[in-house]
Amino acid sequence: MEKEPQPNSNYYDEYEIDLREYIMLLWENKLFIGGLVVLAIITAFLYSSFLVEPVYETKARIQLSNYEGLYSDPNTVVQLLSSTDLMQEVMTDLDIDISASRLNTYINNNISVKRIGQTSIIELVVKNNEPELTFNIANNLISNFKNNSNQYFENILKQERKYISDLKSDIDNINSDLDNNQQLINKSRDAGKLDSTSLLVQQNSSLQNSKRDLRKEIESKESKILKFYSLKILDKPYSPENKISPNLKLNMAIAAVLAFMLAVFIVFFREFMRED
């Protein structure tokens, strides 16, 4: 059996020498590398602290009404909360003059509305460069939307109560017809008019069925009204204290890593050009 060729020991010696040279090269240029890293960290600190506008964020959660309607449909509410009409009301309340195009841009960049899972809970996230304004916008959005929702359901309930009242009037009319028919039935029986009596009895039976259906409808409507609850604010918006952007520590760390990589590249490239 032939023996496998053994690697030349000179190969490892050269490899160790090259690696040692690279390490020594970096050590000899440690001041340059360190200086570039420090400069990058200082630059990132100054840029993040003074040139980039801070961004603050606040959140709120609401639970929609349990009554069927426009303001209880989660998908519709997501659209309404991020609509330009509602946002324009908020800006007007805060005495902020803003054009339609800028308003659309602001909504797209700073307002986030989403449904939590398959529930009727909606989360609102508002971002802005000023903490107080961030809170005011979120608070007014929720407040104005709640007022609109309450007004909407007040009108719905008013219509439902009128509908119930009309149904009860229909029952009263049916009761009156039943009484009249009963009198006619008694007279027909006394007069021996069996055909008329049978017809009146059938009419009364039909009226009783209609009356039963109306009562069921009334009970159903009244039960829904009794169980009704309006929009609830689960988590009120808060005044943010800490900015979420820029991330000072992260920016400085990234700058340090990139500066170190750049410094190493420059050192090796400079050495390569010197050897050539």
Helices and strands as residue ranges (DSSP letters): H 9-28, H 30-46, I 47-51, E 56-63, G 70-72, H 74-81, H 84-93, H 100-110, E 111-115, E 121-128, H 131-191, H 194-227, E 232-235, H 248-275
